[in-house]
Amino acid sequence: MNLGREIRRFIDQSSAKSSRKLENVRRQLDAIGFPQICDWKRYQWKELLLAALIQYKKIKGDLLVPGKFVVPEGDDQWPRSTWGLKLGSHVNFLRYKRDSLIKYKIKDLDDIGFVWVVADYNWDMLVMPALRHYQEIYGHCNVPQNFVVGEGDENGSSDRWPQELIGYRLGATVNRIRAGSAYAAHVNCDRKKLRALGFYHHSRDHTWAKTILPAFETYHRIYGNCNIDTLFIVPEDEPWPPSTWGMRLGFIARNIRNRGDYFLQVAKDVEKLKKIGFVWNVVATKWENAVMPALNTYVHKYGNSEIPANFVVPCENPWPTPSHGLKLGELATSVSQRKQFIDFIEIDRIQLEALGFFWSPLGLDEINESDEFYL
């Protein structure tokens, strides 16, 4: 005899109709302490799965039940009816079937704080709180990849973290977020909150916004342009922001032009770069702002185009400021010095010849493999 099946059949029948026979059975069950049950499925739900979830939360402090978790047999912490229950599997099923669950189950689960979407819970209870506390403690959200809350804290700030966050691998989580492998929808939804914290989706966003772009803007304020020499290094002095001190700004500018470094950040701030006159083509800028104006000035000052090989543009009027120090004589007398400007020589040939510079096109046979020039 399957006792459980017979009891369930009795409950279903007694709930649907009334008879002397059923009432007699009911009195016998009452006599032995059998509970009054009107809905077997609801009773089973409360005594088994819901009871197990409530006890899990009481023991563990949350409802993040691992998928393989099974209620231990013979453990008096757990209701006897739940022993051996594959709770993790049931939890996964509840999440999967949420839209088709009976309303009372959804209400019961919501009342105990059931976690329907683990990622949502982790984002709201771990990621965002951890980022807020990190920003409060360190003043930024550029979290190192190996950062673990409360571990190896040299500033003695571990006691400033909530206990529930201690041990959380925030650095690894941030790295996964920036790699696009975690919380993409959450990042998009909370973009404004993250920006308010100073969190940048890409680690390069922080470097660009806090150091490189401010350095470019400071260079422009000081020198009136953004034509940065490759060897320029930011001095450790005001008015340069401390975050930029010692930066090899010239190499960074060159790599942005030649290699496409910081492509996404540049694309986002292209108007800001245009406003400060960031130089994309160094050769073109040098030709337009230094070489051609210097050639014009020489001819008008001396009345001829016979520039001595050792002539260097003096740093005084009437010579244009961008041409000061230019080795104009070497450029005028040496084919190899002019080869970097070959395209512009062709473009401005008429103007050059009007000044008296009849420079022949540079042929391939005139290029020596040992020739080197630096932008």
C-alpha positions as CSV (number, residue, x, y, z in Angstrom):
1,M,0.0,0.0,0.0
2,N,1.3,3.4,-1.0
3,L,0.3,5.4,2.2
4,G,1.4,8.7,0.8
5,R,-0.7,8.3,-2.3
6,E,-3.8,7.2,-0.3
7,I,-3.5,10.2,2.0
8,R,-3.2,12.6,-0.9
9,R,-6.2,11.0,-2.6
10,F,-8.2,11.4,0.7
11,I,-7.2,15.1,1.0
12,D,-8.2,15.8,-2.6
13,Q,-11.5,14.0,-2.3
14,S,-12.4,15.6,1.1
15,S,-11.6,19.1,-0.4
16,A,-13.9,18.5,-3.3
17,K,-16.9,16.9,-1.6
18,S,-18.3,15.8,1.8
19,S,-19.6,12.4,2.8
20,R,-20.2,10.4,6.0
21,K,-17.3,8.1,5.0
22,L,-14.9,10.9,4.5
23,E,-15.9,12.6,7.7
24,N,-15.3,9.4,9.6
25,V,-11.8,9.0,8.2
26,R,-11.2,12.7,9.1
27,R,-12.1,12.0,12.7
28,Q,-9.8,9.1,12.8
29,L,-6.9,11.1,11.4
30,D,-7.6,13.9,13.9
31,A,-7.4,11.4,16.7
32,I,-3.8,10.5,15.8
33,G,-2.8,14.2,15.3
34,F,-2.8,14.3,11.5
35,P,-2.8,18.0,10.5
36,Q,-5.8,19.7,8.8
37,I,-4.9,19.9,5.2
38,C,-7.1,21.5,2.5
39,D,-4.5,21.6,-0.3
40,W,-2.0,18.8,-0.4
41,K,0.3,20.5,-2.9
42,R,0.4,23.7,-0.9
43,Y,1.0,21.7,2.3
44,Q,3.8,19.8,0.6
45,W,5.3,23.0,-0.7
46,K,5.4,24.6,2.8
47,E,6.6,21.5,4.7
48,L,9.3,20.6,2.2
49,L,10.8,23.1,-0.3
50,L,9.8,26.3,1.5
51,A,10.9,24.9,4.9
52,A,14.2,23.9,3.4
53,L,14.8,27.4,1.9
54,I,13.9,29.1,5.2
55,Q,16.3,26.9,7.1
56,Y,19.1,27.4,4.5
57,K,18.8,31.2,4.9
58,K,18.8,30.8,8.7
59,I,22.0,28.8,8.5
60,K,23.9,30.5,5.6
61,G,22.5,34.0,5.8
62,D,21.3,34.1,2.2
63,L,19.5,32.2,-0.5
64,L,22.3,31.8,-2.9
65,V,21.9,28.0,-3.0
66,P,24.6,26.2,-5.0
67,G,23.2,24.1,-7.8
68,K,24.6,20.8,-6.3
69,F,23.5,21.5,-2.7
70,V,21.6,18.6,-1.0
71,V,20.1,18.8,2.5
72,P,22.3,16.6,4.7
73,E,20.8,13.4,6.0
74,G,20.4,13.1,9.8
75,D,21.3,16.7,10.5
76,D,19.0,18.0,13.2
77,Q,19.5,21.6,12.0
78,W,17.1,20.7,9.2
79,P,13.5,19.6,9.3
80,R,13.3,15.8,9.0
81,S,11.0,16.1,6.0
82,T,13.8,17.9,4.1
83,W,16.6,15.4,4.6
84,G,18.1,14.3,1.3
85,L,16.3,17.0,-0.7
86,K,18.2,18.2,-3.7
87,L,17.6,21.8,-2.8
88,G,20.0,23.3,-5.4
89,S,18.3,21.5,-8.2
90,H,14.9,22.7,-7.0
91,V,16.1,26.3,-6.7
92,N,17.3,26.2,-10.3
93,F,13.9,24.8,-11.4
94,L,12.1,27.6,-9.5
95,R,14.1,30.3,-11.3
96,Y,13.6,28.6,-14.7
97,K,9.8,28.3,-14.2
98,R,9.2,31.6,-12.5
99,D,6.7,32.8,-15.1
100,S,4.5,29.7,-14.7
101,L,4.7,29.4,-10.9
102,I,1.5,29.5,-8.8
103,K,1.0,33.0,-7.3
104,Y,1.2,31.8,-3.6
105,K,4.6,30.3,-4.3
106,I,5.9,33.5,-5.8
107,K,4.6,35.4,-2.8
108,D,6.1,33.0,-0.3
109,L,9.5,33.1,-2.1
110,D,9.4,36.9,-2.3
111,D,8.6,37.1,1.4
112,I,11.8,35.2,2.3
113,G,14.0,37.2,-0.1
114,F,14.4,34.4,-2.7
115,V,17.0,35.3,-5.3
116,W,15.4,35.0,-8.7
117,V,18.4,36.2,-10.7
118,V,21.8,35.6,-9.1
119,A,23.5,38.2,-11.2
120,D,21.0,40.9,-10.1
121,Y,21.5,40.0,-6.5
122,N,25.3,40.0,-6.8
123,W,25.3,43.3,-8.6
124,D,23.0,45.0,-6.1
125,M,24.4,43.4,-2.9
126,L,28.1,43.0,-3.8
127,V,29.4,44.8,-6.9
128,M,27.8,48.2,-6.5
129,P,28.2,48.4,-2.6
130,A,31.9,47.3,-3.0
131,L,32.6,49.9,-5.7
132,R,30.9,52.6,-3.5
133,H,33.0,51.7,-0.5
134,Y,36.2,51.4,-2.6
135,Q,35.6,55.0,-3.9
136,E,34.9,56.3,-0.4
137,I,38.2,54.8,0.9
138,Y,40.6,55.4,-2.1
139,G,39.0,58.3,-3.9
140,H,38.7,56.5,-7.2
141,C,37.4,53.2,-8.8
142,N,40.5,52.1,-10.7
143,V,40.5,48.8,-8.8
144,P,43.6,46.6,-9.2
145,Q,43.0,43.2,-10.7
146,N,44.2,41.3,-7.6
147,F,42.2,43.4,-5.1
148,V,40.3,41.4,-2.5
149,V,38.2,43.3,0.0
150,G,39.8,43.3,3.4
151,E,43.0,41.5,2.4
152,G,46.5,43.1,2.2
153,D,45.2,46.5,3.1
154,E,48.2,48.7,3.8
155,N,46.0,51.7,4.7
156,G,44.4,50.0,7.7
157,S,41.0,50.5,6.1
158,S,39.7,46.9,6.3
159,D,37.6,47.8,9.3
160,R,35.7,50.4,7.1
161,W,34.3,47.6,4.9
162,P,30.9,46.0,5.8
163,Q,31.4,42.4,7.1
164,E,29.4,40.9,4.2
165,L,31.9,42.3,1.7
166,I,35.0,41.0,3.4
167,G,36.8,38.5,1.1
168,Y,34.9,39.6,-2.0
169,R,37.2,39.5,-5.1
170,L,36.3,43.0,-6.4
171,G,39.4,43.3,-8.6
172,A,38.6,40.1,-10.5
173,T,35.0,41.2,-10.9
174,V,36.0,44.6,-12.3
175,N,38.4,42.9,-14.7
176,R,35.6,40.7,-16.0
177,I,33.3,43.7,-16.4
178,R,36.0,45.6,-18.4
179,A,36.6,42.5,-20.5
180,G,32.9,42.4,-21.3
181,S,32.4,38.9,-19.9
182,A,30.2,39.9,-16.9
183,Y,27.3,42.2,-16.0
184,A,27.1,43.9,-19.4
185,A,23.4,44.6,-19.0
186,H,23.9,45.9,-15.4
187,V,26.7,48.2,-16.4
188,N,24.5,49.6,-19.2
189,C,21.6,50.1,-16.8
190,D,23.6,51.8,-14.1
191,R,25.9,53.7,-16.4
192,K,25.1,57.1,-14.7
193,K,25.7,55.7,-11.2
194,L,29.0,54.2,-12.3
195,R,30.2,57.4,-13.9
196,A,29.2,59.3,-10.8
197,L,31.6,57.0,-8.9
198,G,34.3,57.6,-11.4
199,F,34.2,54.0,-12.7
200,Y,35.2,53.6,-16.3
201,H,34.1,50.5,-18.3
202,H,37.6,50.4,-19.9
203,S,40.7,50.7,-17.7
204,R,42.1,53.0,-20.4
205,D,39.1,55.3,-19.9
206,H,40.4,56.2,-16.5
207,T,44.0,56.8,-17.7
208,W,42.8,58.9,-20.6
209,A,40.3,61.0,-18.6
210,K,42.5,61.6,-15.5
211,T,46.0,61.9,-17.0
212,I,46.5,62.0,-20.8
213,L,43.7,64.4,-21.8
214,P,44.5,66.8,-18.9
215,A,48.1,66.7,-20.0
216,F,47.3,67.6,-23.6
217,E,45.1,70.4,-22.4
218,T,47.8,71.7,-20.0
219,Y,50.3,71.6,-22.8
220,H,48.0,73.6,-25.0
221,R,47.5,76.2,-22.3
222,I,51.2,76.6,-21.7
223,Y,52.5,76.5,-25.3
224,G,49.5,77.6,-27.3
225,N,49.5,74.4,-29.4
226,C,49.4,70.7,-29.2
227,N,52.3,69.9,-31.5
228,I,54.2,67.8,-28.9
229,D,57.8,66.8,-29.5
230,T,58.3,63.0,-29.4
231,L,60.8,63.3,-26.5
232,F,58.7,65.6,-24.4
233,I,58.3,64.5,-20.8
234,V,55.9,66.2,-18.4
235,P,57.8,68.2,-15.8
236,E,57.1,67.5,-12.1
237,D,55.9,71.0,-11.4
238,E,52.9,73.3,-11.6
239,P,50.7,74.0,-13.5
240,W,50.9,70.4,-14.6
241,P,48.4,68.1,-12.7
242,P,50.4,65.8,-10.3
243,S,48.8,62.7,-12.0
244,T,50.7,63.7,-15.2
245,W,54.2,64.3,-13.7
246,G,56.9,62.3,-15.4
247,M,54.6,61.1,-18.2
248,R,56.3,60.6,-21.6
249,L,53.6,62.7,-23.3
250,G,55.5,63.0,-26.6
251,F,55.6,59.2,-27.1
252,I,52.0,58.9,-26.1
253,A,51.0,61.5,-28.7
254,R,53.1,59.8,-31.4
255,N,51.6,56.4,-30.6
256,I,48.1,57.8,-30.8
257,R,48.9,59.2,-34.3
258,N,50.9,56.2,-35.6
259,R,49.5,53.1,-33.8
260,G,46.0,54.2,-33.0
261,D,46.5,53.9,-29.2
262,Y,43.5,54.9,-27.1
263,F,41.3,54.7,-30.3
264,L,38.0,54.5,-28.4
265,Q,38.9,57.3,-26.1
266,V,40.1,59.5,-28.9
267,A,36.9,58.9,-30.9
268,K,34.8,60.0,-27.9
269,D,36.8,63.2,-27.3
270,V,37.7,64.1,-30.9
271,E,36.1,67.5,-30.5
272,K,38.1,68.3,-27.4
273,L,41.3,67.3,-29.3
274,K,40.3,69.4,-32.2
275,K,39.6,72.4,-29.9
276,I,43.2,72.3,-28.5
277,G,44.7,71.7,-31.9
278,F,46.1,68.2,-31.4
279,V,48.4,67.5,-34.3
280,W,47.6,64.4,-36.2
281,N,50.1,64.8,-39.0
282,V,53.4,66.2,-37.7
283,V,55.0,66.5,-41.1
284,A,52.1,68.4,-42.6
285,T,52.0,70.7,-39.6
286,K,55.7,71.3,-39.7
287,W,55.6,72.1,-43.4
288,E,52.6,74.4,-43.2
289,N,53.6,76.2,-39.9
290,A,57.4,76.2,-40.0
291,V,59.1,75.3,-43.3
292,M,57.0,77.3,-45.8
293,P,56.7,80.4,-43.6
294,A,60.5,80.3,-43.0
295,L,61.2,80.0,-46.7
296,N,59.0,82.9,-47.4
297,T,60.6,85.0,-44.7
298,Y,64.1,84.2,-45.9
299,V,63.4,85.2,-49.5
300,H,61.7,88.4,-48.4
301,K,64.5,89.3,-45.9
302,Y,67.5,88.4,-48.0
303,G,66.1,88.8,-51.5
304,N,67.2,85.4,-52.8
305,S,66.8,81.7,-52.3
306,E,70.5,80.8,-51.8
307,I,70.2,79.6,-48.2
308,P,73.6,78.5,-46.7
309,A,73.8,74.9,-45.6
310,N,74.5,75.9,-42.0
311,F,71.6,78.5,-41.7
312,V,69.4,78.0,-38.7
313,V,66.2,80.1,-38.2
314,P,66.9,82.7,-35.5
315,C,64.5,83.0,-32.5
316,E,63.4,86.5,-33.3
317,N,61.2,88.6,-35.5
318,P,60.3,88.6,-38.3
319,W,60.7,84.9,-38.3
320,P,57.5,82.9,-37.4
321,T,57.6,81.4,-33.9
322,P,57.0,77.8,-35.1
323,S,60.1,78.0,-37.3
324,H,62.5,79.2,-34.6
325,G,65.5,76.9,-34.4
326,L,64.6,75.1,-37.7
327,K,67.7,74.0,-39.6
328,L,66.5,75.6,-42.8
329,G,69.9,75.4,-44.6
330,E,70.1,71.7,-44.3
331,L,66.6,71.3,-45.6
332,A,67.3,73.6,-48.6
333,T,70.6,72.0,-49.6
334,S,70.0,68.3,-48.8
335,V,67.7,66.0,-50.8
336,S,67.7,63.5,-47.9
337,Q,66.5,66.2,-45.5
338,R,63.6,67.0,-47.9
339,K,62.3,63.5,-48.5
340,Q,59.9,63.6,-45.6
341,F,58.2,66.6,-47.3
342,I,58.1,65.2,-50.8
343,D,54.3,65.2,-51.0
344,F,54.0,68.8,-49.8
345,I,56.8,69.9,-52.2
346,E,54.7,68.6,-55.1
347,I,51.6,70.3,-53.7
348,D,53.3,73.7,-53.3
349,R,55.6,73.4,-56.3
350,I,54.3,76.6,-58.0
351,Q,54.7,78.6,-54.8
352,L,58.2,77.2,-54.2
353,E,59.4,78.0,-57.7
354,A,58.0,81.5,-57.4
355,L,60.3,81.9,-54.4
356,G,63.2,80.5,-56.4
357,F,63.3,76.9,-55.0
358,F,63.5,74.5,-57.9
359,W,63.6,71.3,-56.1
360,S,63.4,68.1,-58.2
361,P,61.1,65.3,-57.3
362,L,62.8,62.7,-55.1
363,G,63.3,59.5,-57.1
364,L,63.5,56.0,-55.6
365,D,67.2,55.9,-56.6
366,E,67.9,58.9,-54.4
367,I,66.7,57.2,-51.2
368,N,69.5,55.7,-49.2
369,E,68.5,52.9,-46.9
370,S,70.8,54.3,-44.2
371,D,68.9,57.7,-44.3
372,E,67.0,58.2,-41.1
373,F,64.8,60.9,-39.9
374,Y,62.7,61.4,-36.7
375,L,59.3,63.1,-36.4
